[in-house]
């Protein structure tokens, strides 16, 4: 196991550095390393690491979401308003509709199989989006219009929406029946996740205020608490849901609102942890990719992904109707909401393991979605944020992202 972890960290770090030197997203190099040393190619990763791969990826995702929460301001999200709520489900819905229209003629799938494929592909990747939006925020681009904050808030809720739909459609595809009550998991997961995170964030702020802890112990406190929140999500399997990832972000936001100075120090500590966690995350995502399926897919899968991503971008554009964002800012939001990786790697193989006839097509398209959208989406974000968004020093007023009235 230790040798495998050494390979993942050292080769992944080197590949990421080489890509950054070549003006490419570092995650591209990490993904390619994962594919190369994973089971599909050289098979250098020990099975004991692969067995806990999903949990390691989850820990990495928790680390970056804690950072996101500590970096978000509640007043910024209030200012964003309606568009942030729409971003939670409208782009994913557009993408699923696109899959329903395009997958049957391209892959010969039935309507229910196309719907299942759509629910696998439609989720965006917080693991790609969050670190990039944090970078954009730290450099002060688009912050006063709430652009990166809106994208951060929408990405986690988007995943809740899509994964709940995937679970419901899986039951239908396997010969079961559709239970409308199961859709209650979507609003309850979001609402209870926010409520739980707010409560825990308040408790952590009071605890840190009354008990003197070193930075290292405070980071451990945050990590342990976040792990418990995610475990609660796993335990709630009924129609009432709970989103641990949303709770983690809400916890960080509330803590930052009450203890701003401490939040900056803790966020800096988590940024150091993210250096190693990022490598683990994307190398292991790459290792989960079966490259043979991608080769077998050919141009059809690439074309399908490209077209449904256009549907997703159209959904983002609909969310932004009536806001004060200009054309370039809206285009940036469309680019930023395209990367896919972690959800597709986690659930892409489930239909195949269930013995569904569409299993190969679903897994193949999920693999292509990761290889196509994760690096391309990250590249587009990196290339456009400085030219498409206004920096802090260029903003003289505090614009509000809100619908325009008829009088305006």
Secondary structure as a PSIPRED ss2 file (coil, helix, strand):
# PSIPRED VFORMAT (PSIPRED V4.0)

   1 X C   1.000  0.000  0.000
   2 X H   0.000  1.000  0.000
   3 X H   0.000  1.000  0.000
   4 X H   0.000  1.000  0.000
   5 X H   0.000  1.000  0.000
   6 X H   0.000  1.000  0.000
   7 X H   0.000  1.000  0.000
   8 X H   0.000  1.000  0.000
   9 X H   0.000  1.000  0.000
  10 X H   0.000  1.000  0.000
  11 X H   0.000  1.000  0.000
  12 X H   0.000  1.000  0.000
  13 X H   0.000  1.000  0.000
  14 X H   0.000  1.000  0.000
  15 X H   0.000  1.000  0.000
  16 X H   0.000  1.000  0.000
  17 X H   0.000  1.000  0.000
  18 X H   0.000  1.000  0.000
  19 X H   0.000  1.000  0.000
  20 X H   0.000  1.000  0.000
  21 X H   0.000  1.000  0.000
  22 X C   1.000  0.000  0.000
  23 X C   1.000  0.000  0.000
  24 X C   1.000  0.000  0.000
  25 X C   1.000  0.000  0.000
  26 X H   0.000  1.000  0.000
  27 X H   0.000  1.000  0.000
  28 X H   0.000  1.000  0.000
  29 X H   0.000  1.000  0.000
  30 X H   0.000  1.000  0.000
  31 X H   0.000  1.000  0.000
  32 X H   0.000  1.000  0.000
  33 X H   0.000  1.000  0.000
  34 X H   0.000  1.000  0.000
  35 X H   0.000  1.000  0.000
  36 X H   0.000  1.000  0.000
  37 X H   0.000  1.000  0.000
  38 X C   1.000  0.000  0.000
  39 X C   1.000  0.000  0.000
  40 X C   1.000  0.000  0.000
  41 X C   1.000  0.000  0.000
  42 X C   1.000  0.000  0.000
  43 X C   1.000  0.000  0.000
  44 X C   1.000  0.000  0.000
  45 X C   1.000  0.000  0.000
  46 X C   1.000  0.000  0.000
  47 X H   0.000  1.000  0.000
  48 X H   0.000  1.000  0.000
  49 X H   0.000  1.000  0.000
  50 X H   0.000  1.000  0.000
  51 X H   0.000  1.000  0.000
  52 X C   1.000  0.000  0.000
  53 X H   0.000  1.000  0.000
  54 X H   0.000  1.000  0.000
  55 X H   0.000  1.000  0.000
  56 X H   0.000  1.000  0.000
  57 X H   0.000  1.000  0.000
  58 X H   0.000  1.000  0.000
  59 X H   0.000  1.000  0.000
  60 X H   0.000  1.000  0.000
  61 X H   0.000  1.000  0.000
  62 X H   0.000  1.000  0.000
  63 X H   0.000  1.000  0.000
  64 X H   0.000  1.000  0.000
  65 X H   0.000  1.000  0.000
  66 X H   0.000  1.000  0.000
  67 X H   0.000  1.000  0.000
  68 X H   0.000  1.000  0.000
  69 X H   0.000  1.000  0.000
  70 X H   0.000  1.000  0.000
  71 X H   0.000  1.000  0.000
  72 X C   1.000  0.000  0.000
  73 X C   1.000  0.000  0.000
  74 X H   0.000  1.000  0.000
  75 X H   0.000  1.000  0.000
  76 X H   0.000  1.000  0.000
  77 X H   0.000  1.000  0.000
  78 X H   0.000  1.000  0.000
  79 X H   0.000  1.000  0.000
  80 X H   0.000  1.000  0.000
  81 X C   1.000  0.000  0.000
  82 X H   0.000  1.000  0.000
  83 X H   0.000  1.000  0.000
  84 X H   0.000  1.000  0.000
  85 X H   0.000  1.000  0.000
  86 X H   0.000  1.000  0.000
  87 X C   1.000  0.000  0.000
  88 X C   1.000  0.000  0.000
  89 X C   1.000  0.000  0.000
  90 X H   0.000  1.000  0.000
  91 X H   0.000  1.000  0.000
  92 X H   0.000  1.000  0.000
  93 X H   0.000  1.000  0.000
  94 X H   0.000  1.000  0.000
  95 X H   0.000  1.000  0.000
  96 X H   0.000  1.000  0.000
  97 X H   0.000  1.000  0.000
  98 X H   0.000  1.000  0.000
  99 X H   0.000  1.000  0.000
 100 X H   0.000  1.000  0.000
 101 X H   0.000  1.000  0.000
 102 X H   0.000  1.000  0.000
 103 X H   0.000  1.000  0.000
 104 X H   0.000  1.000  0.000
 105 X H   0.000  1.000  0.000
 106 X H   0.000  1.000  0.000
 107 X H   0.000  1.000  0.000
 108 X C   1.000  0.000  0.000
 109 X C   1.000  0.000  0.000
 110 X C   1.000  0.000  0.000
 111 X H   0.000  1.000  0.000
 112 X H   0.000  1.000  0.000
 113 X H   0.000  1.000  0.000
 114 X H   0.000  1.000  0.000
 115 X H   0.000  1.000  0.000
 116 X H   0.000  1.000  0.000
 117 X H   0.000  1.000  0.000
 118 X H   0.000  1.000  0.000
 119 X H   0.000  1.000  0.000
 120 X H   0.000  1.000  0.000
 121 X H   0.000  1.000  0.000
 122 X C   1.000  0.000  0.000
 123 X C   1.000  0.000  0.000
 124 X C   1.000  0.000  0.000
 125 X C   1.000  0.000  0.000
 126 X H   0.000  1.000  0.000
 127 X H   0.000  1.000  0.000
 128 X H   0.000  1.000  0.000
 129 X H   0.000  1.000  0.000
 130 X H   0.000  1.000  0.000
 131 X H   0.000  1.000  0.000
 132 X H   0.000  1.000  0.000
 133 X H   0.000  1.000  0.000
 134 X H   0.000  1.000  0.000
 135 X H   0.000  1.000  0.000
 136 X H   0.000  1.000  0.000
 137 X H   0.000  1.000  0.000
 138 X H   0.000  1.000  0.000
 139 X C   1.000  0.000  0.000
 140 X C   1.000  0.000  0.000
 141 X C   1.000  0.000  0.000
 142 X C   1.000  0.000  0.000
 143 X C   1.000  0.000  0.000
 144 X C   1.000  0.000  0.000
 145 X C   1.000  0.000  0.000
 146 X C   1.000  0.000  0.000
 147 X H   0.000  1.000  0.000
 148 X H   0.000  1.000  0.000
 149 X H   0.000  1.000  0.000
 150 X H   0.000  1.000  0.000
 151 X H   0.000  1.000  0.000
 152 X H   0.000  1.000  0.000
 153 X H   0.000  1.000  0.000
 154 X H   0.000  1.000  0.000
 155 X H   0.000  1.000  0.000
 156 X H   0.000  1.000  0.000
 157 X H   0.000  1.000  0.000
 158 X H   0.000  1.000  0.000
 159 X H   0.000  1.000  0.000
 160 X H   0.000  1.000  0.000
 161 X H   0.000  1.000  0.000
 162 X H   0.000  1.000  0.000
 163 X H   0.000  1.000  0.000
 164 X H   0.000  1.000  0.000
 165 X H   0.000  1.000  0.000
 166 X H   0.000  1.000  0.000
 167 X H   0.000  1.000  0.000
 168 X H   0.000  1.000  0.000
 169 X H   0.000  1.000  0.000
 170 X H   0.000  1.000  0.000
 171 X H   0.000  1.000  0.000
 172 X H   0.000  1.000  0.000
 173 X H   0.000  1.000  0.000
 174 X C   1.000  0.000  0.000
 175 X C   1.000  0.000  0.000
 176 X C   1.000  0.000  0.000
 177 X C   1.000  0.000  0.000
 178 X C   1.000  0.000  0.000
 179 X C   1.000  0.000  0.000
 180 X H   0.000  1.000  0.000
 181 X H   0.000  1.000  0.000
 182 X H   0.000  1.000  0.000
 183 X H   0.000  1.000  0.000
 184 X H   0.000  1.000  0.000
 185 X H   0.000  1.000  0.000
 186 X H   0.000  1.000  0.000
 187 X H   0.000  1.000  0.000
 188 X H   0.000  1.000  0.000
 189 X H   0.000  1.000  0.000
 190 X H   0.000  1.000  0.000
 191 X H   0.000  1.000  0.000
 192 X H   0.000  1.000  0.000
 193 X H   0.000  1.000  0.000
 194 X H   0.000  1.000  0.000
 195 X H   0.000  1.000  0.000
 196 X H   0.000  1.000  0.000
 197 X H   0.000  1.000  0.000
 198 X H   0.000  1.000  0.000
 199 X H   0.000  1.000  0.000
 200 X H   0.000  1.000  0.000
 201 X H   0.000  1.000  0.000
 202 X H   0.000  1.000  0.000
 203 X H   0.000  1.000  0.000
 204 X H   0.000  1.000  0.000
 205 X H   0.000  1.000  0.000
 206 X H   0.000  1.000  0.000
 207 X H   0.000  1.000  0.000
 208 X H   0.000  1.000  0.000
 209 X H   0.000  1.000  0.000
 210 X H   0.000  1.000  0.000
 211 X C   1.000  0.000  0.000
 212 X C   1.000  0.000  0.000
 213 X C   1.000  0.000  0.000
 214 X C   1.000  0.000  0.000
 215 X H   0.000  1.000  0.000
 216 X H   0.000  1.000  0.000
 217 X H   0.000  1.000  0.000
 218 X H   0.000  1.000  0.000
 219 X H   0.000  1.000  0.000
 220 X H   0.000  1.000  0.000
 221 X H   0.000  1.000  0.000
 222 X H   0.000  1.000  0.000
 223 X H   0.000  1.000  0.000
 224 X H   0.000  1.000  0.000
 225 X H   0.000  1.000  0.000
 226 X H   0.000  1.000  0.000
 227 X H   0.000  1.000  0.000
 228 X H   0.000  1.000  0.000
 229 X H   0.000  1.000  0.000
 230 X H   0.000  1.000  0.000
 231 X H   0.000  1.000  0.000
 232 X H   0.000  1.000  0.000
 233 X H   0.000  1.000  0.000
 234 X H   0.000  1.000  0.000
 235 X H   0.000  1.000  0.000
 236 X C   1.000  0.000  0.000
 237 X C   1.000  0.000  0.000
 238 X C   1.000  0.000  0.000
 239 X C   1.000  0.000  0.000
 240 X C   1.000  0.000  0.000
 241 X C   1.000  0.000  0.000
 242 X C   1.000  0.000  0.000
 243 X C   1.000  0.000  0.000
 244 X H   0.000  1.000  0.000
 245 X H   0.000  1.000  0.000
 246 X H   0.000  1.000  0.000
 247 X H   0.000  1.000  0.000
 248 X H   0.000  1.000  0.000
 249 X H   0.000  1.000  0.000
 250 X H   0.000  1.000  0.000
 251 X H   0.000  1.000  0.000
 252 X H   0.000  1.000  0.000
 253 X H   0.000  1.000  0.000
 254 X H   0.000  1.000  0.000
 255 X H   0.000  1.000  0.000
 256 X H   0.000  1.000  0.000
 257 X H   0.000  1.000  0.000
 258 X H   0.000  1.000  0.000
 259 X C   1.000  0.000  0.000
 260 X H   0.000  1.000  0.000
 261 X H   0.000  1.000  0.000
 262 X H   0.000  1.000  0.000
 263 X H   0.000  1.000  0.000
 264 X H   0.000  1.000  0.000
 265 X H   0.000  1.000  0.000
 266 X H   0.000  1.000  0.000
 267 X H   0.000  1.000  0.000
 268 X H   0.000  1.000  0.000
 269 X H   0.000  1.000  0.000
 270 X H   0.000  1.000  0.000
 271 X H   0.000  1.000  0.000
 272 X H   0.000  1.000  0.000
 273 X H   0.000  1.000  0.000
 274 X H   0.000  1.000  0.000
 275 X H   0.000  1.000  0.000
 276 X H   0.000  1.000  0.000
 277 X H   0.000  1.000  0.000
 278 X H   0.000  1.000  0.000
 279 X H   0.000  1.000  0.000
 280 X H   0.000  1.000  0.000
 281 X H   0.000  1.000  0.000
 282 X H   0.000  1.000  0.000
 283 X H   0.000  1.000  0.000
 284 X H   0.000  1.000  0.000
 285 X H   0.000  1.000  0.000
 286 X H   0.000  1.000  0.000
 287 X H   0.000  1.000  0.000
 288 X C   1.000  0.000  0.000
 289 X C   1.000  0.000  0.000
 290 X C   1.000  0.000  0.000
 291 X H   0.000  1.000  0.000
 292 X H   0.000  1.000  0.000
 293 X H   0.000  1.000  0.000
 294 X H   0.000  1.000  0.000
 295 X H   0.000  1.000  0.000
 296 X H   0.000  1.000  0.000
 297 X H   0.000  1.000  0.000
 298 X H   0.000  1.000  0.000
 299 X H   0.000  1.000  0.000
 300 X H   0.000  1.000  0.000
 301 X H   0.000  1.000  0.000
 302 X H   0.000  1.000  0.000
 303 X H   0.000  1.000  0.000
 304 X H   0.000  1.000  0.000
 305 X H   0.000  1.000  0.000
 306 X H   0.000  1.000  0.000
 307 X H   0.000  1.000  0.000
 308 X H   0.000  1.000  0.000
 309 X H   0.000  1.000  0.000
 310 X H   0.000  1.000  0.000
 311 X H   0.000  1.000  0.000
 312 X H   0.000  1.000  0.000
 313 X H   0.000  1.000  0.000
 314 X H   0.000  1.000  0.000
 315 X H   0.000  1.000  0.000
 316 X H   0.000  1.000  0.000
 317 X H   0.000  1.000  0.000
 318 X H   0.000  1.000  0.000
 319 X H   0.000  1.000  0.000
 320 X C   1.000  0.000  0.000
 321 X C   1.000  0.000  0.000
 322 X C   1.000  0.000  0.000
 323 X C   1.000  0.000  0.000
 324 X C   1.000  0.000  0.000
 325 X C   1.000  0.000  0.000
 326 X C   1.000  0.000  0.000
 327 X H   0.000  1.000  0.000
 328 X H   0.000  1.000  0.000
 329 X H   0.000  1.000  0.000
 330 X H   0.000  1.000  0.000
 331 X H   0.000  1.000  0.000
 332 X H   0.000  1.000  0.000
 333 X H   0.000  1.000  0.000
 334 X H   0.000  1.000  0.000
 335 X H   0.000  1.000  0.000
 336 X H   0.000  1.000  0.000
 337 X C   1.000  0.000  0.000
 338 X C   1.000  0.000  0.000
 339 X C   1.000  0.000  0.000
 340 X C   1.000  0.000  0.000
 341 X C   1.000  0.000  0.000
 342 X H   0.000  1.000  0.000
 343 X H   0.000  1.000  0.000
 344 X H   0.000  1.000  0.000
 345 X H   0.000  1.000  0.000
 346 X H   0.000  1.000  0.000
 347 X H   0.000  1.000  0.000
 348 X C   1.000  0.000  0.000
 349 X C   1.000  0.000  0.000
 350 X H   0.000  1.000  0.000
 351 X H   0.000  1.000  0.000
 352 X H   0.000  1.000  0.000
 353 X H   0.000  1.000  0.000
 354 X C   1.000  0.000  0.000
 355 X C   1.000  0.000  0.000
 356 X C   1.000  0.000  0.000
 357 X C   1.000  0.000  0.000
 358 X C   1.000  0.000  0.000
 359 X H   0.000  1.000  0.000
 360 X H   0.000  1.000  0.000
 361 X H   0.000  1.000  0.000
 362 X H   0.000  1.000  0.000
 363 X H   0.000  1.000  0.000
 364 X H   0.000  1.000  0.000
 365 X H   0.000  1.000  0.000
 366 X H   0.000  1.000  0.000
 367 X H   0.000  1.000  0.000
 368 X H   0.000  1.000  0.000
 369 X H   0.000  1.000  0.000
 370 X H   0.000  1.000  0.000
 371 X H   0.000  1.000  0.000
 372 X H   0.000  1.000  0.000
 373 X H   0.000  1.000  0.000
 374 X H   0.000  1.000  0.000
 375 X H   0.000  1.000  0.000
 376 X H   0.000  1.000  0.000
 377 X H   0.000  1.000  0.000
 378 X H   0.000  1.000  0.000
 379 X H   0.000  1.000  0.000
 380 X H   0.000  1.000  0.000
 381 X H   0.000  1.000  0.000
 382 X H   0.000  1.000  0.000
 383 X H   0.000  1.000  0.000
 384 X H   0.000  1.000  0.000
 385 X H   0.000  1.000  0.000
 386 X H   0.000  1.000  0.000
 387 X H   0.000  1.000  0.000
 388 X H   0.000  1.000  0.000
 389 X C   1.000  0.000  0.000
 390 X C   1.000  0.000  0.000
 391 X C   1.000  0.000  0.000
 392 X H   0.000  1.000  0.000
 393 X H   0.000  1.000  0.000
 394 X H   0.000  1.000  0.000
 395 X C   1.000  0.000  0.000
 396 X C   1.000  0.000  0.000
 397 X C   1.000  0.000  0.000
 398 X C   1.000  0.000  0.000
 399 X C   1.000  0.000  0.000
 400 X C   1.000  0.000  0.000
 401 X C   1.000  0.000  0.000
 402 X C   1.000  0.000  0.000
 403 X C   1.000  0.000  0.000
 404 X C   1.000  0.000  0.000
 405 X C   1.000  0.000  0.000
 406 X C   1.000  0.000  0.000
 407 X C   1.000  0.000  0.000
 408 X C   1.000  0.000  0.000
